[in-house]
């Protein structure tokens, strides 16, 4: 642990510096971008080292794993736990009861289940709507690759927005895997246009958050308007599997 904290701190601060430079290059304020350190599949000692290194927003992909970690680290009360991975309907209760923000709300069915469990728990859950802007069959999210079909999304999204225990805060995407960060740029640009379109259709909703960009392309995402970037490998190292 003693060696791990300074190593992670160095990487964390370097990532923040890269974010600041990318923001400034696009005429944005660095503080408009928040860094989510992705700790999925990392053991508890690595997660604790990340917190001690300065990370205060942590991203998990799997509800049970995330809940185990957050319950074992209640002493770090200032930490926010974000669910960033696909959530199966049967895991909705875990997410509704435990996480500070869900990045990956990808269907009306899941939204209704989350809303019910949040109501039972007496809490509201901030959520981001996940959109599949690359048209890949392997990706979750509402299909939004064809801009001429965006109007077909509105009925579903209106139903989500109307749910009393969910607070829609913005959008999220995972672009197709490409060889360079420039490959991701048009997909980030498309999500930004979708944000603007939905803001015009649902003027009562705050769509200000854009969650996009990971270790390989987060600087490009910041240039294109990301307010949340999800960086794991570049800070805590490669994922660990048992």
C-alpha positions in Angstrom: 0.0 0.0 0.0 2.8 2.5 0.9 4.2 2.1 -2.6 0.8 2.1 -4.3 -0.6 5.4 -3.1 2.2 7.7 -4.5 2.2 5.8 -7.8 -1.6 6.2 -8.2 -1.4 9.8 -7.0 1.2 10.6 -9.7 -1.0 9.1 -12.4 -4.1 10.7 -11.0 -2.6 14.2 -11.0 -1.1 13.7 -14.5 -4.6 12.7 -15.7 -6.1 15.9 -14.1 -3.4 17.9 -15.8 -4.2 16.3 -19.2 -7.9 17.0 -18.7 -7.1 20.7 -17.9 -5.0 21.1 -21.0 -7.6 19.5 -23.2 -10.3 21.7 -21.7 -8.3 24.8 -22.2 -7.5 23.9 -25.8 -11.3 23.9 -26.4 -12.0 27.1 -24.5 -13.4 25.3 -21.5 -12.7 25.7 -17.8 -10.9 22.7 -16.4 -13.2 22.5 -13.4 -16.1 21.8 -15.8 -14.8 18.2 -16.2 -15.0 15.6 -13.4 -12.7 12.6 -13.3 -14.2 9.2 -12.4 -11.5 6.7 -11.5 -12.7 3.3 -12.7 -11.9 0.7 -10.1 -13.9 -2.3 -11.5 -12.2 -5.7 -10.9 -9.6 -4.0 -8.7 -9.1 -5.4 -5.2 -10.1 -3.4 -2.2 -6.5 -2.4 -1.4 -6.2 -0.7 -4.8 -9.5 1.1 -4.4 -8.4 2.3 -0.9 -5.1 3.4 -2.3 -6.9 5.4 -5.1 -9.0 7.2 -2.4 -5.9 8.0 -0.4 -4.3 9.3 -3.5 -7.0 11.8 -4.0 -9.8 10.1 -6.0 -13.3 11.0 -4.8 -15.4 9.7 -7.7 -15.1 6.0 -8.2 -16.7 4.0 -11.1 -17.8 0.4 -10.8 -19.2 -2.0 -13.5 -20.7 -4.7 -11.4 -23.4 -4.0 -8.7 -22.4 -6.7 -6.2 -18.7 -5.9 -6.5 -19.3 -2.2 -6.1 -21.6 -2.6 -3.1 -19.0 -4.9 -1.4 -16.4 -2.2 -1.8 -18.5 0.8 -0.7 -19.7 -1.1 2.3 -16.2 -1.9 3.3 -15.1 1.7 3.0 -17.8 3.6 4.8 -15.2 5.6 6.6 -14.5 7.5 3.3 -17.8 9.3 3.5 -16.9 12.0 0.9 -16.4 9.4 -1.9 -19.1 9.1 -4.6 -19.8 5.7 -6.1 -20.8 5.6 -9.7 -22.3 2.6 -11.5 -21.0 2.8 -15.0 -21.6 -0.7 -16.4 -24.7 -2.3 -17.9 -27.3 -3.1 -15.1 -29.4 -6.3 -15.4 -33.0 -5.8 -14.2 -32.4 -8.3 -11.4 -29.6 -6.0 -10.0 -31.7 -2.8 -10.1 -32.4 -2.9 -6.4 -28.7 -2.9 -5.5 -28.1 0.1 -7.7 -31.2 2.0 -6.5 -30.2 1.6 -2.9 -26.4 2.2 -3.0 -25.0 4.3 -5.8 -24.7 8.1 -6.1 -25.0 8.2 -9.9 -25.9 5.7 -12.6 -24.2 6.5 -15.9 -25.8 3.6 -17.9 -29.6 3.8 -17.8 -30.2 2.0 -21.1 -34.0 1.1 -21.2 -37.4 2.1 -20.1 -37.8 -1.3 -18.4 -34.8 -0.7 -16.2 -35.9 2.8 -15.5 -39.2 1.6 -14.2 -37.6 -1.0 -11.9 -35.1 1.5 -10.6 -37.8 4.0 -9.9 -39.8 1.5 -7.9 -36.9 0.4 -5.8 -35.9 4.0 -5.2 -39.4 4.8 -4.0 -39.3 1.9 -1.6 -35.9 3.1 -0.3 -37.1 6.7 0.0 -34.4 8.1 -2.2 -33.9 9.7 -5.6 -31.3 8.4 -8.0 -29.5 10.7 -10.4 -29.1 9.0 -13.8 -27.5 9.5 -17.2 -29.2 8.0 -20.3 -27.0 5.7 -22.3 -27.1 5.9 -26.1 -25.5 3.6 -28.6 -24.2 6.1 -31.2 -22.1 3.6 -33.1 -24.8 1.2 -33.9 -23.0 -1.9 -32.5 -25.1 -4.9 -31.6 -22.7 -5.6 -28.7 -23.4 -2.2 -27.0 -26.2 -1.3 -24.7 -28.3 1.9 -24.8 -31.0 3.5 -26.9 -30.0 3.3 -30.6 -29.0 6.8 -31.7 -26.6 6.2 -34.6 -29.0 7.6 -37.2 -29.8 11.2 -36.4 -32.9 11.1 -38.7 -34.5 8.6 -36.2 -33.9 10.6 -33.0 -37.6 11.6 -32.9 -38.5 7.9 -32.4 -36.7 8.0 -29.0 -38.9 10.7 -27.6 -41.8 8.6 -26.3 -39.5 6.3 -24.3 -37.5 9.2 -22.9 -40.6 11.1 -22.0 -41.7 8.1 -19.9 -38.3 8.0 -18.2 -38.3 11.7 -17.5 -41.7 11.4 -15.9 -40.6 8.8 -13.3 -40.7 10.5 -9.9 -37.7 8.9 -8.2 -35.1 9.2 -11.0 -33.3 12.5 -11.8 -32.1 12.7 -15.4 -28.8 14.6 -15.4 -27.5 14.0 -18.9 -26.2 11.4 -21.4 -23.5 8.7 -21.7 -21.9 6.7 -24.5 -19.3 4.2 -25.3 -18.0 4.6 -28.9 -16.9 1.7 -31.0 -13.3 0.6 -30.3 -10.9 2.2 -32.6 -7.2 2.5 -33.1 -6.8 6.1 -32.1 -8.6 8.7 -30.0 -9.5 10.5 -33.2 -11.6 7.6 -34.2 -13.8 8.3 -31.2 -14.2 12.0 -32.0 -17.2 11.8 -34.4 -19.1 9.7 -31.9 -18.5 12.2 -29.1 -19.6 14.9 -31.4 -22.8 13.0 -32.2 -23.6 12.6 -28.5 -23.1 16.3 -28.0 -25.6 17.0 -30.8 -28.0 14.5 -29.3 -27.7 16.4 -26.0 -28.6 19.6 -27.7 -31.6 18.0 -29.5 -33.0 16.5 -26.3 -32.5 19.7 -24.4 -34.7 21.4 -27.0 -37.4 18.7 -26.7 -37.4 18.4 -22.9 -36.8 22.0 -21.7 -37.7 21.1 -18.1 -34.9 18.6 -17.9 -31.2 19.4 -17.1 -29.1 17.4 -19.6 -25.9 19.2 -18.7 -23.8 16.1 -18.0 -22.0 14.2 -20.7 -20.2 11.0 -19.6 -17.8 10.0 -22.4 -14.1 9.1 -22.8 -11.9 6.5 -21.2 -8.2 5.9 -20.8 -7.5 5.9 -24.5 -9.6 8.9 -25.6 -10.6 11.0 -22.6 -8.7 14.1 -23.8 -10.6 14.0 -27.1 -13.8 13.6 -25.2 -13.1 16.7 -23.1 -12.4 18.7 -26.3 -15.9 17.6 -27.5 -17.8 18.5 -24.3 -17.4 15.7 -21.8 -18.2 16.7 -18.2 -17.4 13.2 -16.8 -14.5 11.1 -18.0 -14.1 7.5 -16.9 -10.4 6.6 -16.5 -9.2 3.3 -15.0 -6.1 1.7 -16.6 -4.2 5.0 -16.9 -4.5 5.6 -13.2 -4.9 2.3 -11.3 -3.3 0.0 -13.9 -4.7 -3.0 -15.8 -7.8 -4.7 -14.5 -7.2 -7.6 -12.2 -9.2 -10.8 -12.6 -9.4 -13.7 -10.2 
